[in-house]
Amino acid sequence: MNIDPKAQSFQDNHKLMIGSIVPRPIAFVSTKSTDNILNLAPFSYFNGVCSNPPTIMFAPARRGYDGSTKDTLNNIRDTKEFVVNLVSEEIVEPMVACATDYGKEVDEFKISNLTPINSEKISPPRLKESKVSYECELHSIVDIGNAEPGAGFVVIGTIVMFHIADDVYKDGRVDLKALNPIGRLAGNNYTRVFDNFKVIRKIKPD
């Protein structure tokens, strides 16, 4: 089957993408507005970019019903700072509680009963319940598409501080079982990461 994305709605393209780009790690992003209102929201278009300097990206879409920008993006544009908190299975339900489009005056830490704690180098707080958090300074924002529903942005951030729970970081490596991360699938579905296998690759060709 061949599908021309221009021949169907952005909603159908979205369903196709989130059903096939799986599993997706989740960036649980905490920000602070210029009015000092905290914001906490999950994004599953998220990944690393490079390690020198350590850099990550996530992609907040415009709202599907009116094309407006989300509070997370607005706060990052204003303050140039944010924290990416990783999501373990233990906090999946409060994370989902933060996925609703609340008004900008709403503090999702209070909605979810999660705990903000001070960051070391930036103003937005990190999430106490997250086992791994990255304090980030904004590198750049790439505007994708027209200013309409279905369009979005790529937010690129430089990590200025890592926070890793002691029981997760062992012998210089992240213990996957201790981290217990989840991945995003389509709809309301998530996945665990413990059904895995190893394939050894060559570092250099013969």
For each residue, the residues with C-beta under 8 A, 3 or more apart:
1:
2:
3: 7 8 16
4: 7 8
5: 8 13
6:
7: 3 4
8: 3 4 5 12 13
9: 12 13
10: 13 14 64 149 150
11: 14 15 64 150
12: 8 9 15 16
13: 5 8 9 10 16 17 150
14: 10 11 17 18 64 150
15: 11 12 18 19 186
16: 3 12 13 19 20
17: 13 14 20 21
18: 14 15 21 22 24 44 184 185 186
19: 15 16 22 185 186
20: 16 17
21: 17 18 24
22: 18 19 183 184 185 186 191
23: 183 184 185 191 193
24: 18 21 44 45 46 183 184 185
25: 44 46 47 86 181 183 184
26: 42 43 44 46 86 87 95 182 183 184
27: 42 43 44 46 56 58 84 85 86
28: 40 41 42 84 85 86 87 91 95 98 127 130
29: 40 41 42 43 58 72 82 83 84 85
30: 38 39 40 82 83 85 109 116 124 125 126 127
31: 38 39 40 71 72 75 76 79 81 82 83 124
32: 36 37 38 39 75 79 81 123 124 125
33: 36 37 38 39 71 74 75 78 79 104
34: 75 78 79
35:
36: 32 33
37: 32 33 104 105 106 107
38: 30 31 32 33 107 108 109 116 124 125
39: 30 31 32 33 71 72 75 104 107 108
40: 28 29 30 31 98 107 108 109 112 114 116 127
41: 28 29 70 71 72 98 99 108
42: 26 27 28 29 87 95 96 98 99
43: 26 27 29 46 58 59 60 72
44: 18 24 25 26 27 184
45: 24 58 59 61 152
46: 24 25 26 27 43 56 57 58 59 84
47: 25 56 57 58
48: 51 55 56 57
49: 55 56 57 156
50: 53 54 55
51: 48 54 55
52:
53: 50 158 159
54: 50 51 134 158 159 162
55: 48 49 50 51 139 156 157 158 159
56: 27 46 47 48 49 84 134 136 156 157 159
57: 46 47 48 49 154 155 156 157
58: 27 29 43 45 46 47 84 154 155
59: 43 45 46 144 152 153 154 155
60: 43 69 70 72 73 152 153 155
61: 45 64 70 150 151 152 153
62: 67 68 69 70 147 148 149 150 151 152 153
63: 66 67 68 69 70 101 149
64: 10 11 14 61 149 150
65: 149
66: 63 149
67: 62 63 147 148 149 150 151
68: 62 63
69: 60 62 63 73 74 153
70: 41 60 61 62 63 73 74 101
71: 31 33 39 41 74 75 102 104
72: 29 31 39 41 43 60 75 76 82
73: 60 69 70 76 77 141 153 155
74: 33 69 70 71 77 78 104
75: 31 32 33 34 39 71 72 78 79 82 124
76: 31 72 73 79 80 81 82 138 141 155
77: 73 74 80 141
78: 33 34 74 75
79: 31 32 33 34 75 76 82 123 124
80: 76 77 137 138
81: 31 32 76 122 123 124 135 136 137 138
82: 29 30 31 72 75 76 79 122 124 136 138 155 157
83: 29 30 31 119 122 124 125 126 127 133 134 135 136
84: 27 28 29 46 56 58 133 134 136 157
85: 27 28 29 30 126 127 130 132 133 134
86: 25 26 27 28 130 131 132 133 179 181
87: 26 28 42 91 92 95 130 181 182
88: 91 92 130 131 179 180 181 182
89: 92 180 181 182 192
90: 129 180
91: 28 87 88 94 95 114 127 129 130
92: 87 88 89 95 96 182 190
93: 96 97
94: 91 97 98 112 113 114 129
95: 26 28 42 87 91 92 98 99 112
96: 42 92 93 99
97: 93 94 100 108 111 112
98: 28 40 41 42 94 95 108 111 112 114
99: 41 42 95 96
100: 97 111
101: 63 70
102: 71 106 108 111
103: 106
104: 33 37 39 71 74
105: 37
106: 37 102 103 110 111
107: 37 38 39 40 110 111
108: 38 39 40 41 97 98 102 111 112 114
109: 30 38 40 112 114 115 116 125
110: 106 107 113
111: 97 98 100 102 106 107 108
112: 40 94 95 97 98 108 109
113: 94 110
114: 40 91 94 98 108 109 127 128 129
115: 109 127 128 129
116: 30 38 40 109 125 126 127 128
117: 125 126 127 128
118: 125 126
119: 83 122 123 124 125 126 135 161
120: 135 161 163
121: 135 160 161
122: 81 82 83 119 135 136 137 160 161
123: 32 79 81 119
124: 30 31 32 38 75 79 81 82 83 119
125: 30 32 38 83 109 116 117 118 119
126: 30 83 85 116 117 118 119 130 133 135 163
127: 28 30 40 83 85 91 114 115 116 117 130 133
128: 114 115 116 117
129: 90 91 94 114 115
130: 28 85 86 87 88 91 126 127 133 163
131: 86 88 164 165 168 178 179 180
132: 85 86 162 163 164 165 168 174 179
133: 83 84 85 86 126 127 130 162 163
134: 54 56 83 84 85 157 159 161 162 163
135: 81 83 119 120 121 122 126 159 160 161 162 163
136: 56 81 82 83 84 122 157 158 159 160
137: 80 81 122 157 158 160
138: 76 80 81 82 141 155 156 157 158
139: 55 156 157 158
140: 156
141: 73 76 77 138 153 154 155 156
142: 153 154 156
143: 153
144: 59 151 152 153 154
145: 148 150 151 152
146: 151
147: 62 67 151
148: 62 67 145 151
149: 10 62 63 64 65 66 67
150: 10 11 13 14 61 62 64 67 145
151: 61 62 67 144 145 146 147 148
152: 45 59 60 61 62 144 145
153: 59 60 61 62 69 73 141 142 143 144
154: 57 58 59 141 142 144
155: 57 58 59 60 73 76 82 138 141
156: 49 55 56 57 138 139 140 141 142
157: 55 56 57 82 84 134 136 137 138 139
158: 53 54 55 136 137 138 139
159: 53 54 55 56 134 135 136 162
160: 121 122 135 136 137
161: 119 120 121 122 134 135
162: 54 132 133 134 135 159
163: 120 126 130 132 133 134 135
164: 131 132 168 169 174
165: 131 132 168 169 178
166: 169
167: 170 175 178
168: 131 132 164 165 174 175 178 179
169: 164 165 166 172 173 174 175
170: 167 173 175 178
171:
172: 169
173: 169 170
174: 132 164 168 169 179
175: 167 168 169 170 178 179
176: 179 180 181 193 194
177: 180 194
178: 131 165 167 168 170 175
179: 86 88 131 132 168 174 175 176
180: 88 89 90 131 176 177 192
181: 25 86 87 88 89 176 193
182: 26 87 88 89 92 190 191 192 193
183: 22 23 24 25 26 190 191 192 193
184: 18 22 23 24 25 26 44 190
185: 18 19 22 23 24 189 190 191
186: 15 18 19 22 189
187:
188:
189: 185 186
190: 92 182 183 184 185
191: 22 23 182 183 185
192: 89 180 182 183 195
193: 23 176 181 182 183 196
194: 176 177
195: 192
196: 193
197:
198:
199:
200:
201:
202: 205 206
203:
204:
205: 202
206: 202
